[in-house]
Amino acid sequence: MYIEQNSEVAKSLASLLIYRRSLEKGHVLRLPIMTIACFVKNTIGYNSYFEQDNFLFKDENEWRYIPTKNKIGGGYISESRSTFLKNPDGYNNKLSNYHLEFNINEDITCIYCANNKECKELIIQFPYLKERIKIASWQLE
């Protein structure tokens, strides 16, 4: 869910995340608050990966799979980027046994690419998905 940075929803979520810090581990609200935060992203903001201000996240049209704690062996469902970057191999190894399972024929409805060249490369690699590979209809930069 994309939200405007200074909207009431964004302010409310920020308040919930601050409140969450005061709750003891195991409190019934800690996990639900973090779960909501995992599915929320600012519409526009700083992109730490590209180190770019005013990045339009909404253009990504991304979807997210956030597993339950039970599905990942009781591990954390979220870590800050700075914490992750201190030990990326360690965090990735913790999740290596917990794959997102999907059926390529039933679960993939469309694959978007930026141009004809990308589409042709994908069709060569995945000829059985040819009918689902399309050029993106939105503006790519």
Contacts in CASP RR format, 6 or more apart in sequence:
PFRMAT RR
TARGET T0000
AUTHOR 0000-0000-0000
METHOD contacts of the structure
MODEL  1
MYIEQNSEVAKSLASLLIYRRSLEKGHVLRLPIMTIACFVKNTIGYNSYF
EQDNFLFKDENEWRYIPTKNKIGGGYISESRSTFLKNPDGYNNKLSNYHL
EFNINEDITCIYCANNKECKELIIQFPYLKERIKIASWQLE
1 39 0 8 1.000
1 40 0 8 1.000
1 41 0 8 1.000
2 40 0 8 1.000
2 41 0 8 1.000
2 42 0 8 1.000
2 43 0 8 1.000
2 57 0 8 1.000
2 58 0 8 1.000
3 9 0 8 1.000
3 10 0 8 1.000
3 13 0 8 1.000
3 40 0 8 1.000
3 41 0 8 1.000
3 42 0 8 1.000
3 43 0 8 1.000
4 10 0 8 1.000
4 42 0 8 1.000
4 43 0 8 1.000
4 44 0 8 1.000
5 42 0 8 1.000
5 43 0 8 1.000
5 44 0 8 1.000
5 45 0 8 1.000
9 40 0 8 1.000
10 42 0 8 1.000
13 36 0 8 1.000
13 37 0 8 1.000
13 40 0 8 1.000
16 33 0 8 1.000
16 36 0 8 1.000
16 37 0 8 1.000
17 33 0 8 1.000
17 37 0 8 1.000
19 33 0 8 1.000
20 29 0 8 1.000
20 30 0 8 1.000
20 33 0 8 1.000
20 34 0 8 1.000
23 29 0 8 1.000
23 30 0 8 1.000
31 69 0 8 1.000
31 77 0 8 1.000
34 77 0 8 1.000
34 78 0 8 1.000
35 66 0 8 1.000
35 77 0 8 1.000
37 78 0 8 1.000
38 64 0 8 1.000
38 66 0 8 1.000
38 77 0 8 1.000
38 78 0 8 1.000
39 64 0 8 1.000
39 66 0 8 1.000
41 57 0 8 1.000
42 57 0 8 1.000
43 56 0 8 1.000
43 57 0 8 1.000
43 58 0 8 1.000
44 54 0 8 1.000
44 55 0 8 1.000
44 56 0 8 1.000
44 57 0 8 1.000
44 58 0 8 1.000
45 53 0 8 1.000
45 54 0 8 1.000
45 55 0 8 1.000
45 57 0 8 1.000
46 52 0 8 1.000
46 53 0 8 1.000
46 54 0 8 1.000
46 55 0 8 1.000
47 55 0 8 1.000
47 57 0 8 1.000
48 81 0 8 1.000
59 138 0 8 1.000
59 139 0 8 1.000
59 140 0 8 1.000
61 138 0 8 1.000
65 100 0 8 1.000
66 77 0 8 1.000
67 77 0 8 1.000
67 98 0 8 1.000
67 100 0 8 1.000
68 77 0 8 1.000
69 75 0 8 1.000
69 77 0 8 1.000
71 98 0 8 1.000
72 94 0 8 1.000
72 95 0 8 1.000
72 98 0 8 1.000
73 98 0 8 1.000
75 94 0 8 1.000
79 91 0 8 1.000
84 91 0 8 1.000
102 108 0 8 1.000
104 129 0 8 1.000
108 129 0 8 1.000
108 132 0 8 1.000
109 132 0 8 1.000
110 132 0 8 1.000
110 133 0 8 1.000
110 134 0 8 1.000
111 122 0 8 1.000
111 126 0 8 1.000
111 129 0 8 1.000
111 132 0 8 1.000
111 133 0 8 1.000
111 134 0 8 1.000
112 134 0 8 1.000
112 135 0 8 1.000
112 136 0 8 1.000
113 119 0 8 1.000
113 122 0 8 1.000
113 133 0 8 1.000
113 134 0 8 1.000
113 135 0 8 1.000
113 136 0 8 1.000
114 135 0 8 1.000
114 136 0 8 1.000
114 140 0 8 1.000
115 135 0 8 1.000
116 135 0 8 1.000
119 133 0 8 1.000
119 134 0 8 1.000
119 135 0 8 1.000
122 129 0 8 1.000
122 133 0 8 1.000
123 129 0 8 1.000
123 130 0 8 1.000
123 133 0 8 1.000
126 133 0 8 1.000
END
